[in-house]
Amino acid sequence: MISKRLAKVTEIKSQSDLIQDIRVDINGSIEKAYNYIQLTGNVEVGDEVVVNTTAVELSLGTGGFHFVIANFSRPESKLTEGGHIMKLRYTPFQIKVDSVEEQGSPYHDIFNDFVCLEGMPVAVGTLHSIVPVFAATFKRLCPDKKLVYIMSDGAALPMAFSKNVDNLKKMGLIDNTITYGNAFGGDYECINIYTSLITAKEICKADCVLIAMGPGIAGTGTKYGFSGIDQAVIIDAVEKLNGRSYIIPRISFADKRPRHKGISHHTLTILSELTNKSTNLVLNSLYEPGKLSIIKEQILLNSIDEKHKVDFEEYDRTKEDLDHYGLKVKSMGRSFEDDEEFFEAASTVAYRISKII
């Protein structure tokens, strides 16, 4: 059972077309909440609402806010026009979207006529925090090339929850966005990863694609129990459609958990066991010698180089790229200075792709 509380809207801190950042009064306590306009409509100061307080009560990180479930002050709403494909299916919040694949779409025939991705480079990450650093490096090196971001449904489902994406789009560092599965709110709505890739190439005319989940990866401390495991499925999809996949490895020497030291067990499991196709693993050769030695040993011990194309690049301008655009990044609460190797891993892949397009 979810935890629900009655609340009154006291302030609207900010809002976009898709989301409102609000403050609500719950029994005299002013607390933070989000309202998804696509689901519950606009709220105004003074409105009586019901909020989902589950994440706050569990002291979760990325999801540690309340979310509006219903607005008692505006209990009814009308169906908007267009779209017949449902997301969040068979839940009280099922929402219809204008899927690019559906029969009424002007793009419908593209999916029947599609041949292949023709080697289009696709970077495949897991944690959402790699998105701004990849975009910063790629766009600084290739300002005239089009970067498309595809958000999977492995974490947050509404793209509107990502302030990173909203900011990057406003800055022109991401040109188009796509959401698939039960994720929603992208510029283009798709049903699966295959049609998302086709959309990126044929409709968005992407020069490069970045795929990663939204904020809030799920993990359990077990070998296979993490939502980033869909990285393997995505890599296979890219290769199956004759794209050129590049895995963005999860690398850290700041994470205190042994399973995430060096190349995370997430990346190692995906590369050694779960991908059916070979992918490109590009690593930064400028890591400190001791750290680089650990990474190379992990590659050998897990026979990664026997299955995949492993290569190294020298790239030392990640922080410079972020500063150039005034971007501040964090992952798991750690800043760039706290966890340089993590962010440099994504930047290095962007650098490699910039050299081949």
DRENGUKOL-585142 format. One record per residue (C-alpha): x, y, z; chain; residue number from 1. Coordinates in steps of 0.05 Angstrom, whole numbers, always signed. Each point is the difference from the previous one (the first is absolute). Layout:
N
DOMI        u        v        w   chaine   num
DOMI        X        Y        Z        A   NUM
...
***
This chain:
357
DOMI        u        v        w   chaine   num
DOMI       +0       +0       +0        A     1
DOMI      +26      +69      -17        A     2
DOMI       +0      +56      +52        A     3
DOMI      -48      +57      -16        A     4
DOMI      -11      +66      +36        A     5
DOMI      -47      +58       -8        A     6
DOMI      +35      +66      -13        A     7
DOMI      -11      +72      -21        A     8
DOMI      +42      +34      -54        A     9
DOMI      +36      +60      +31        A    10
DOMI      +48      +20      -55        A    11
DOMI      +19      -15      -72        A    12
DOMI      +76       +6       -2        A    13
DOMI       +7      -12      -75        A    14
DOMI      -35      -34      -57        A    15
DOMI       +6      -21      -72        A    16
DOMI      -52      -26      -49        A    17
DOMI       +6      -69      +32        A    18
DOMI      +17       +7      +74        A    19
DOMI      -10      +45      +59        A    20
DOMI      +49       +5      +59        A    21
DOMI      -46      +18      +58        A    22
DOMI       -2       +6      +76        A    23
DOMI      -56      -31      +39        A    24
DOMI      -25       +5      +71        A    25
DOMI       -9      -67      +34        A    26
DOMI      -27      +10      +71        A    27
DOMI      +40      +65       +8        A    28
DOMI      +64      -27      -32        A    29
DOMI      +21      +33      -66        A    30
DOMI      +28      -54      -45        A    31
DOMI      +25       -8      -72        A    32
DOMI      -43      -33      -53        A    33
DOMI       -4       -8      -76        A    34
DOMI      -62       +3      -43        A    35
DOMI       +0      -32      -69        A    36
DOMI      -46      +42      -42        A    37
DOMI      -13      -55      -51        A    38
DOMI      -28      -44      +56        A    39
DOMI      -35      +46      +49        A    40
DOMI       -6      +68      -35        A    41
DOMI      +25      +66      +27        A    42
DOMI       -5      +15      +74        A    43
DOMI       -6      +69      +30        A    44
DOMI      +16      +29      +68        A    45
DOMI      -56      -19      +48        A    46
DOMI      -19      -64      -35        A    47
DOMI      -15      -61      +42        A    48
DOMI      +40      -60      -25        A    49
DOMI      +18      -71      +17        A    50
DOMI      +74      -16       -3        A    51
DOMI      +39      -65       -2        A    52
DOMI      +49       +4      +58        A    53
DOMI      +30      -70       -6        A    54
DOMI      +70      +20      -24        A    55
DOMI      +10      +52      +55        A    56
DOMI      -22      -49      +53        A    57
DOMI      +51      -51      -28        A    58
DOMI      +54      +55       -1        A    59
DOMI      +16      -14      -73        A    60
DOMI      +50      +43      -38        A    61
DOMI      -22      +19      -70        A    62
DOMI      -73      -14      +16        A    63
DOMI       -1      +35      +67        A    64
DOMI      -58      +47      -15        A    65
DOMI      -75       -2       +3        A    66
DOMI      -41       -8      -64        A    67
DOMI      -70      +26      -12        A    68
DOMI      -50      -56      -11        A    69
DOMI      -64      +40       -6        A    70
DOMI      -25      +72       +6        A    71
DOMI      -64       +4      +40        A    72
DOMI       -8      +73      -19        A    73
DOMI       -2      -19      -74        A    74
DOMI      -25      -72       +0        A    75
DOMI      -19       -6      -74        A    76
DOMI      +39       +8      -64        A    77
DOMI      -13      -10      -74        A    78
DOMI      +35      -47      -48        A    79
DOMI      +50      +35      -46        A    80
DOMI       -2      -14      -74        A    81
DOMI      +44      -48      -38        A    82
DOMI      +36      -64      +16        A    83
DOMI      -24      -71      +12        A    84
DOMI      +60      -35      +32        A    85
DOMI       -3       -6      +75        A    86
DOMI      +58       +5      +48        A    87
DOMI       -3      -18      +74        A    88
DOMI      -50      -50      -26        A    89
DOMI      -54      -28      +46        A    90
DOMI      +18      +47      +57        A    91
DOMI      -44      +57      +24        A    92
DOMI      +48      +47      -35        A    93
DOMI       +1      -33      -69        A    94
DOMI      +13      +55      -50        A    95
DOMI       -9       +2      -75        A    96
DOMI      +56      +25      -43        A    97
DOMI      +11      +17      -73        A    98
DOMI      +45      -59      -16        A    99
DOMI      +40      +10      -63        A   100
DOMI      -13      -72      -21        A   101
DOMI      -76       +0       +4        A   102
DOMI      -43       -2      -63        A   103
DOMI      -24      +71       +6        A   104
DOMI      +71      +27       +5        A   105
DOMI      +31      +37      -59        A   106
DOMI      +62      -42      +13        A   107
DOMI      -35      -68       -3        A   108
DOMI      +29      -23      -67        A   109
DOMI      +71      +16      +21        A   110
DOMI       +1      -61      +44        A   111
DOMI      -22      -47      -55        A   112
DOMI      +50      +29      -49        A   113
DOMI      +60       +0      +47        A   114
DOMI      +62      -39      -20        A   115
DOMI      +56      +12      +51        A   116
DOMI      +36      +52      +43        A   117
DOMI      +58       +3      -49        A   118
DOMI      +53       +1      +55        A   119
DOMI      -31      +57      +40        A   120
DOMI      +39       +7      +65        A   121
DOMI      -40      -14      +63        A   122
DOMI      +28      +10      +70        A   123
DOMI      -34      -44      +51        A   124
DOMI       +4      +19      +73        A   125
DOMI      -36      -17      +64        A   126
DOMI       +0      +54      +54        A   127
DOMI      -36      +63      -21        A   128
DOMI      +57      +43      +26        A   129
DOMI      +42      -16      -61        A   130
DOMI      -47      +39      -45        A   131
DOMI      +25      +71      +12        A   132
DOMI      +74      -19       -3        A   133
DOMI       -7      -39      -64        A   134
DOMI      -41      +56      -32        A   135
DOMI      +50      +53      +22        A   136
DOMI      +60      -35      -31        A   137
DOMI      -36      -21      -63        A   138
DOMI      -31      +67      -15        A   139
DOMI      +64      +38      +16        A   140
DOMI      +38      -43      -49        A   141
DOMI      -57       -5      -51        A   142
DOMI      -44      +62       +8        A   143
DOMI      -32      -10      -68        A   144
DOMI      -18      -73       +9        A   145
DOMI      -68      -23      +25        A   146
DOMI       -2      -37      +67        A   147
DOMI      -64      -39      +17        A   148
DOMI      -13      -26      +70        A   149
DOMI      -42      -62       +9        A   150
DOMI      -26      -13      +71        A   151
DOMI      -18      -71      +18        A   152
DOMI      -51      -20      +52        A   153
DOMI      +52      -30      +48        A   154
DOMI       -8      +56      +52        A   155
DOMI      -43      +63       +2        A   156
DOMI      -56       -6      -51        A   157
DOMI      -18      +74      -12        A   158
DOMI      +56      +35      -38        A   159
DOMI      -25      +64      +33        A   160
DOMI      +32      -23      +65        A   161
DOMI      +70      +11      -29        A   162
DOMI      +23      +71      +10        A   163
DOMI      +63      -20      -36        A   164
DOMI      -36      -15      -65        A   165
DOMI      -42      +63       +4        A   166
DOMI      +62      +42      +10        A   167
DOMI      +40      -35      -54        A   168
DOMI      -55       +9      -51        A   169
DOMI       -6      +74      +17        A   170
DOMI      +75       +7      -10        A   171
DOMI       -2      -37      -66        A   172
DOMI      +44      -56      +25        A   173
DOMI      -55      -51      -14        A   174
DOMI      -38       +9      -65        A   175
DOMI      -57      -49       +8        A   176
DOMI      -26      -49      +52        A   177
DOMI      -35      -67       -6        A   178
DOMI      -36      -40      +54        A   179
DOMI      -19      -73       -8        A   180
DOMI      -33      -56      +38        A   181
DOMI      -38      +31      +57        A   182
DOMI      +45      +61       +3        A   183
DOMI      -36      +61      -27        A   184
DOMI       +9      +74      -14        A   185
DOMI      +53       -1      -54        A   186
DOMI       -5      +40      -64        A   187
DOMI      -17      -66      -33        A   188
DOMI      -37      -58      +33        A   189
DOMI      +19      -71      -19        A   190
DOMI      -21      -70      +19        A   191
DOMI      +67      -34       +4        A   192
DOMI      +75       +9       -8        A   193
DOMI       +1      -22      -73        A   194
DOMI      -51      +51      -23        A   195
DOMI      +35      +52      +44        A   196
DOMI      +65      -11      -38        A   197
DOMI      -37       +4      -67        A   198
DOMI      -32      +65      +23        A   199
DOMI      +67      +29      +19        A   200
DOMI      +30      -16      -68        A   201
DOMI      -58      +10      -48        A   202
DOMI      -42      +54      +34        A   203
DOMI      +49      +38      +43        A   204
DOMI      +58       -9      -49        A   205
DOMI      +48      -12      +57        A   206
DOMI      +75       +1      -10        A   207
DOMI       +9      -33      +69        A   208
DOMI      -47      -32      +49        A   209
DOMI       +7       -4      +76        A   210
DOMI      -43      -50      +37        A   211
DOMI       -7       -3      +76        A   212
DOMI      -56       -8      +51        A   213
DOMI      -29      +59      +38        A   214
DOMI      +18      +18      +71        A   215
DOMI       -5      -55      +53        A   216
DOMI      +32      -66      -19        A   217
DOMI      -26      -60      +40        A   218
DOMI      +52      -46      +31        A   219
DOMI       +1      -56      +50        A   220
DOMI      +73      -18      +12        A   221
DOMI       -9      -64      -40        A   222
DOMI      +33      -20      -65        A   223
DOMI      -61       +7      -45        A   224
DOMI      -48      +41      +42        A   225
DOMI       +9      +70      -28        A   226
DOMI      -41      +38      -51        A   227
DOMI      +62      +21      -39        A   228
DOMI       +4      -72      -25        A   229
DOMI      -40      +23      -61        A   230
DOMI      +65      +29      -25        A   231
DOMI      +14      -69      -29        A   232
DOMI      -67       -3      -36        A   233
DOMI      +12      +70      -29        A   234
DOMI      +70      -16      -25        A   235
DOMI      -27      -62      -35        A   236
DOMI      -56      +41      -31        A   237
DOMI      +49      +51      -27        A   238
DOMI      +45      -53      -30        A   239
DOMI      -59      -40      -28        A   240
DOMI      -23      +62      -39        A   241
DOMI      +71      +10      -26        A   242
DOMI      +17      +59      +45        A   243
DOMI      +67       +9      +34        A   244
DOMI       -8       -7      +75        A   245
DOMI      +46      +29      +53        A   246
DOMI      -10      -21      +72        A   247
DOMI      +10      +55      +52        A   248
DOMI      +31      -40      +57        A   249
DOMI      -17      +15      +72        A   250
DOMI      +68      +15      +31        A   251
DOMI      +15      +27      +69        A   252
DOMI      +54       +1      +52        A   253
DOMI      -40      +43      +48        A   254
DOMI      -57      -49      +11        A   255
DOMI      +14      -37      +66        A   256
DOMI      -36      -63      -22        A   257
DOMI      +51      -51      -25        A   258
DOMI      -46      -25      -55        A   259
DOMI       +2      +69      -33        A   260
DOMI      +76      +12       +6        A   261
DOMI      +34      +11      -66        A   262
DOMI      -47      -26      -53        A   263
DOMI      -66      -13      +36        A   264
DOMI      -27      -71       +4        A   265
DOMI      -59      +27      -39        A   266
DOMI      +43      +13      -61        A   267
DOMI      +41      -63       +9        A   268
DOMI      -62      -44       +4        A   269
DOMI      -31      +32      -62        A   270
DOMI      +63       -6      -42        A   271
DOMI      +23      -69      +23        A   272
DOMI      -67      -36       +4        A   273
DOMI      -60      +36      -28        A   274
DOMI      +15      +32      -67        A   275
DOMI       -8      -45      -60        A   276
DOMI      +34      +50      -46        A   277
DOMI      +69      +31       +3        A   278
DOMI       +4      +73      +20        A   279
DOMI      +54      +54       +5        A   280
DOMI      +30      +13      +69        A   281
DOMI      +42      +63       -2        A   282
DOMI      +38      +17      +63        A   283
DOMI      +42      +60      +22        A   284
DOMI      +74      -16       +0        A   285
DOMI      +16      +62      +43        A   286
DOMI      -28      -29      +64        A   287
DOMI      +51       -5      +56        A   288
DOMI      +46      -61      -13        A   289
DOMI      -25      -38      +60        A   290
DOMI      -72      +10      -18        A   291
DOMI      +12      -17      -73        A   292
DOMI      +34      -64      +22        A   293
DOMI      -62      -21      +39        A   294
DOMI      -44      +13      -61        A   295
DOMI      +46      -39      -47        A   296
DOMI       +2      -58      +49        A   297
DOMI      -77       -1       +3        A   298
DOMI       -3       -3      -75        A   299
DOMI      +48      -59       -3        A   300
DOMI      -32      -38      +58        A   301
DOMI      -69       +6      -32        A   302
DOMI      +25      -14      -71        A   303
DOMI      -33      +64      -23        A   304
DOMI      +52      +10      -55        A   305
DOMI      -15      -68      -30        A   306
DOMI      -73      +18      -14        A   307
DOMI       +2      +76      -10        A   308
DOMI      +43      +52      -34        A   309
DOMI      +40      +33      +56        A   310
DOMI      +38      +64      -15        A   311
DOMI      +31      +59      +37        A   312
DOMI       -2      +75      -12        A   313
DOMI      +37      +58      +32        A   314
DOMI      -51      +53      +20        A   315
DOMI      +12      +49      +56        A   316
DOMI      -50      +57      -14        A   317
DOMI      -62      -27      +34        A   318
DOMI       -1      +53      +54        A   319
DOMI      +16      +53      -52        A   320
DOMI      -60      -22      -41        A   321
DOMI      -47       +4      +60        A   322
DOMI      +27      +68      +20        A   323
DOMI       -7      +25      -71        A   324
DOMI      -75       -8       +6        A   325
DOMI       -5      +16      +74        A   326
DOMI      -23      -70      +17        A   327
DOMI       +5      -29      +71        A   328
DOMI       -7      -75       +3        A   329
DOMI      -13      -50      +56        A   330
DOMI       -8      -75       +3        A   331
DOMI      -21      -36      +63        A   332
DOMI      +12      +66      +36        A   333
DOMI      +72       +5      -25        A   334
DOMI      +25      +59      -41        A   335
DOMI      +49       -2      -57        A   336
DOMI      +58      +12      +48        A   337
DOMI      -24      -56      +45        A   338
DOMI       -6      -52      -56        A   339
DOMI      +39      +23      -61        A   340
DOMI       +7      -69      -32        A   341
DOMI      -75      -10       -2        A   342
DOMI      -13      +63      -40        A   343
DOMI      +63       -7      -43        A   344
DOMI      -25      -69      -23        A   345
DOMI      -60      +31      -35        A   346
DOMI      +41      +58      -27        A   347
DOMI      +51      -47      -30        A   348
DOMI      -53      -37      -39        A   349
DOMI      -27      +67      -26        A   350
DOMI      +70      +19      -21        A   351
DOMI       +9      -66      -39        A   352
DOMI      -66       +8      -36        A   353
DOMI      +17      +72      -18        A   354
DOMI      +61      -26      -37        A   355
DOMI      -39      -47      -45        A   356
DOMI      -61      +40      -22        A   357
***
